[in-house]
Amino acid sequence: MPRMDITEMAFARVYPLLVAKAEKKGRTRDEVDQVTAWLTGYTPEELAGLAQSDTSYGDFFRNAPAMNPDRALITGKICGIRVEEIEDPLMRDIRYLDELVDELAKGKPMEKILRK
């Protein structure tokens, strides 16, 4: 069975997995929403609405109101690949969110996660 492209998966299916990853390590949904809002420009209310919609994960990023220019400061490895070296801009943005949630789960302070 071929794998489904993450960009075609529903945001409503993927986002709860990110939240669960953070909550498993003692962080909160509000913190996941905060880093997601910082990265994409969506408000917490918009995120809640998207979590109930059939919007694809790819469209979630393609239609983001204001991708944070400081996202280029995010570095690290996801699945052994450096996020800053991913050539496809959409996949790089997806992996930036993965990295932010990983940092949350590892207990990093919010100020560092948000590159302040």
C-alpha positions in Angstrom: 0.0 0.0 0.0 1.6 3.3 -1.0 2.1 6.0 1.6 -0.2 9.0 1.5 1.5 12.4 0.9 1.3 14.4 4.1 0.3 17.5 2.2 -2.9 15.6 1.1 -3.8 14.5 4.6 -6.5 16.4 6.5 -5.2 19.1 8.9 -7.8 17.7 11.3 -6.1 14.4 11.3 -2.5 15.6 11.6 -2.8 18.4 14.1 -4.1 16.2 17.0 -1.1 14.0 16.6 1.2 17.1 17.1 -0.9 18.1 20.2 -0.7 14.5 21.6 3.1 14.4 21.2 3.4 17.6 23.2 0.9 16.6 25.8 2.6 13.3 26.3 5.6 15.2 27.5 3.6 17.6 29.8 3.0 20.5 27.4 -0.4 21.8 26.5 -2.6 22.3 23.4 -2.4 26.0 24.0 1.4 25.9 23.7 1.1 23.9 20.5 -1.4 26.5 19.2 1.0 29.3 20.3 3.9 27.9 18.3 1.7 27.1 15.3 0.3 30.7 15.4 3.8 32.1 15.6 4.8 30.1 12.6 1.7 30.6 10.4 -0.1 33.7 11.5 -3.3 31.8 12.3 -5.2 32.8 15.4 -6.1 30.1 18.0 -9.8 30.5 16.9 -8.8 29.9 13.3 -6.8 26.8 14.3 -9.8 25.5 16.2 -12.0 25.9 13.1 -9.4 24.3 10.8 -9.2 21.4 13.2 -12.9 20.8 12.5 -12.6 21.2 8.7 -11.5 19.1 5.8 -8.6 21.5 4.9 -5.6 19.6 3.7 -2.3 19.9 5.6 -0.7 21.3 2.5 -3.5 23.9 2.1 -3.1 24.8 5.8 0.4 26.0 5.0 -0.2 27.3 1.5 -3.0 29.5 2.8 -1.3 30.6 6.1 -2.1 34.3 6.7 1.5 35.3 7.6 4.4 32.8 7.7 6.9 34.1 10.2 10.1 35.4 8.5 12.0 34.2 11.6 11.2 30.6 10.7 14.5 30.6 8.9 16.1 30.6 12.3 14.7 27.1 13.0 17.3 24.4 12.8 17.5 20.8 13.7 16.9 17.3 12.3 13.6 15.6 11.6 13.9 12.0 10.5 17.7 12.5 10.1 17.3 15.4 7.7 18.3 19.0 8.6 15.1 21.1 8.3 17.0 24.1 7.0 18.3 22.1 4.1 14.9 20.9 2.8 14.6 22.3 -0.7 10.8 22.1 -1.2 9.5 25.3 0.6 6.1 23.7 1.5 7.8 20.6 3.0 10.3 22.8 4.8 7.5 24.8 6.5 5.7 21.5 7.5 9.0 20.3 9.0 9.5 23.6 10.8 6.2 23.0 12.7 7.4 19.4 13.5 10.6 20.9 14.9 8.8 23.4 17.0 6.6 20.7 18.5 9.7 18.6 19.1 11.3 21.5 21.0 8.1 21.9 23.1 8.1 18.1 23.9 11.8 18.3 24.9 10.9 21.0 27.5 12.6 24.0 25.8 11.4 27.4 27.1 8.8 29.1 24.9 11.1 32.2 24.5 13.7 30.0 22.8 11.2 28.1 20.7 9.8 31.4 19.4 13.3 32.6 18.6 13.0 35.7 20.9 
